[in-house]
């Protein structure tokens, strides 16, 4: 009897040790993925940080390398969860068009970006079963806070330049001489910063300050696209916030926008600030007088005509020049060329080749942009009528499905939905940030579906 009791205690002790080891293993594995996902997301936010070069023309950044950390998700080999068939079909058409066009357009680096995006999305859908998916939102919020702090430091560091950058004499409407966290300059950075605000909606105080700061950034950068992103996310936040938070949010927002809209700033050569005590005589030829923020301000500046006479010019606020200024005119000019380029090759030119396609039909035009600033037109030229049709179907289905969900309750859906809406005037399509959050969205939906099925099985 005593021998059996000792044997039983020994077996129980071994089971306890095995269970502890298993729990420790799960804990280590889950913590590894928490850290890995945070690193991948942070590198996508600070995507201009260089890692190295393959050769002179190919630059590798940290966000190209860090997704390797998600590779253990695929081991051991098993049946993997995959994104919806429509998304897989879209990728297949896009990459297929890129392969077909290699002889004419060369190897597309953008096609490789899409492959990386798909890999990230699938990896996030196949996280370990014991991984707490609720922590994905915490990871996103932590990364958004770090981005906000980095943006604040950058604005403080470049405050003198940001106060004086608009040089209307040289048609410079956005800040250019400063580093960017996102590829694409001021418009893209202001837009992404606002879109990431969707992830902090569950933190009332943080969301109020984050979005107020997003409006400030868009105004300072003179980014109309950034303002559109701010407006979409702000309206969504106010709909889902409590009455107390709505009030504080609106107060902070009004104070921020009001302050930036009405300061007066006379400039010399767009760099030297004339204070009240400044006794210098301004050179009228190089002087511009600005009132208001870079986006809402009016301007008076001077140029010499062909005969050497100084002419006074008045410039309306940028919000009143939509459709007339170089940025708007550039977009409209590109969009008008899209049908001609499409009919030249209706099956598409390959990922990232839309501008090259426009250049082909209008060789005399110099395009400074890297994309056509409209995702539907971009995919129409990149992947042809089939790829653009699939994207349009996915976009409408996604937006309609989530709008039925009490006006988009899921922060990930709000993030992706804002990206799709803003994609009418912005973005290239292979943006790694949106596929990261899309992976979060698919992972959360997949988990909900599994829980629902288990409940149904238990009931049956």
Buried (B, 14 or more C-beta within 10 A) or exposed (E): EEEEEEEEEEEEEEEEEEEEEEEEEBEEBBEEBBEBBBBBBBBBBBBBEEEEEEEEEEBEBBBBEBBEBBEBBEEEEEEEBBBEEEBBBBBBBBBBBBEBBEEEBEEBBBBBBBBBBBBBBBBBBBBEEEBEBEBBBBBBBBBBBBBBEBBEEBBEEBEEBBBBBBBBBEEBBBBEEBEBBBBBBBBBBBBBBBBBBBBBBEBBEBBBBBBBBBBBBBBBBBBBBBBBBBBBBBEBBBEBBEEEBBEBBBEBBEEBBEEBBEEEBBBBBBEBEBEEEEEEEBEEEBBBBBBBBBBBBBBBBBBEEEEEEEEEEEBEBBEEBEEEBEBBEBBEEBBEBBEEBBEEBEBBBBBBBBBBBBBBBBEEEEBEBEBBBBBBBBBBBBBBBBBBBBBBEBBEEBBEEBEEEEEBEBBBBBBBBBBBBBBBBBBBBBBBBBBBBBBBBBBBBBBEEEEEEEEEEEEE
